[in-house]
């Protein structure tokens, strides 16, 4: 059931992006982060084998931070940039925006990898329960 709900969230985001260019950018940024961090991101590629369970492994701790930085959704200091999110995903449903904003506000850890892994886990928890 959890995998199905995660896939629904992924579909909502994909629908919100709704351009080939953004879908390609997601893959490129994911690949770049994997290379920079020395991790295998293949299980995170959208599709039937999508597997977020690997995110529980400590070596993936910095992936959410890297991914958000690549899109400009956070700046170098770790400040969330909601206007950039709206620019990239203009049709993002208000409910998802509100949940995302709440998760970001919940996590203020000094270590940015820890902070944005917390945001990632918060989002997964909100969308799967």
Protein Blocks (a to p, Z undefined) as FASTA:
>chain_A
ZZmmmmmmmmmmmmmnopaklmmmmmmmmmmmmmmnopafklmpgcjklcfklmmpmklm
mmmmmmmmmnopacfkopacfklmmmmmmmlcfklmmmmmmmmmmpccfblmlmmmmmmm
mmmmmmmZZ
